[in-house]
Amino acid sequence: MGDQAFAALTDVIAASRTQNGSFFGYVQGSGEPIAALGDLLASILNQNITAWRSSPAGVTIERTVVRWLSEAVGCRGFVGTLTSGGSAANLMGLAMAREKKTPANENGLYNRSAGIIYASEQVHMAVPKAVAMLGIGRENLHYVPCDDSYRMVPSLLERAIREDEAQGREPIAVVASAGTVNTGSIDPLREIAAIARSHDLWMHVDGAYGALAAIAAPEKFDGLALADSLSLDPHKWLYQPLDCGCLLYRDVGSAQSTFTYTGNYAKQLSSDPVEGFAFFEESIELSRRFRALKVWLSMRYHGLHSFRAAIQQDLDHAERLARAIEDSASLELLGPVELSAVCFRHLLDEDASEETRNRFNLALLKRIVARGRVYLSNAELKGKFCLRACIVNHLTTEADVDAVVREVLDVAPDVASELAM
Ligand SMILES: Cc1ncc(COP(=O)(O)O)c(C=O)c1O
């Protein structure tokens, strides 16, 4: 086909979700052009970030970016690696927890339990997936109830641990969320860390959605630096093009005892801490993309202060949207707005059942997405179907935010008449 192959790219673009200021779905970072340029160069250079030996600049830049990220969120001294995303980072963090508390790398888990892990009811699906893949078993992930703000209740965590201990089970780790996917709620990190310490548990923080907001609002993340491991996603709230996640941890020895298994063909030829450094001794992956280049270029170009301002703007926009929802007699805010996720729904007559409300709001969401003016996604809170706007988008303006309520109110009458409500 030669050059004609390019023609289909217009179709690819046309059938892609537009990345503009009105995209509020999922936790989808907006991407930014300087970083995209870095990504293009990364592909052209085609460096393999296995070890300093295979890519001196690439490895040095990744180690630098990891240090910048840890300092930016108040976790100075943590080290780590970039990953494909939060799911991979959570898997690695929990692999380290399991290997530290119930080592299984050599002899496996045959005929014995890997222990119990705790997380709130609002934990992201990546955690139960990780628990399954690590052979811990989802039955051994114990969910701790949340308060009305969807934050884990520490006293109930303590109680669950004690009950398990009394039954002869072995608690090994707790996963706290620094930004739950539904409502952006931040678990009480300091209190959870104290409980983890007193029971000798590993504390992993899933900050894939929220932790980078500590750049703008550190006061919301009190206790973050008490984690043993922490995942965060530059491809979400640092506006980097996909993909780029990150796992940070305080003890490099735990990463090495979990991930080091080196064939003779990969043995390092130098014992120098720089030249002998190998990411594959601290990570699942061997061949790795040069993810750090985009982050490095983008952070150097814009400066951390620009990211702080953009994150603060997202936080402000979320509050603006929440106020507009509260000011509308036809809408109802369904969750707290701790970070930038806003859950709400359109009201119906008082005598409408929950099932009818859910059906109506689902139809509303589908119609809004089909119209293509604003992109929202969904959540479920206490059985209620929510329209959900999540703002991790440096392109969003106040006008884009104001368009959300307008669009929902515009579309609602048509949907109501279609469903004969
Ligand atoms: C709280 C939380 N954890 C983990 C993840 C998974 O991250 P990724 O999609 O980068 O794998 C997400 C994704 O939205 C998330 O919001």
The ligand as an ORCA input file, in Angstrom:
! r2SCAN-3c Opt
* xyz 0 1
  C      -7.475      4.419     42.129
  C      -6.945      3.734     40.907
  N      -6.077      2.712     41.030
  C      -5.595      2.059     39.969
  C      -5.971      2.403     38.699
  C      -5.418      1.646     37.530
  O      -4.488      2.431     36.882
  P      -4.076      2.119     35.355
  O      -5.333      2.352     34.564
  O      -3.020      3.118     35.081
  O      -3.616      0.726     35.297
  C      -6.893      3.448     38.511
  C      -7.364      3.816     37.165
  O      -8.234      4.631     37.000
  C      -7.374      4.148     39.651
  O      -8.240      5.160     39.525
*
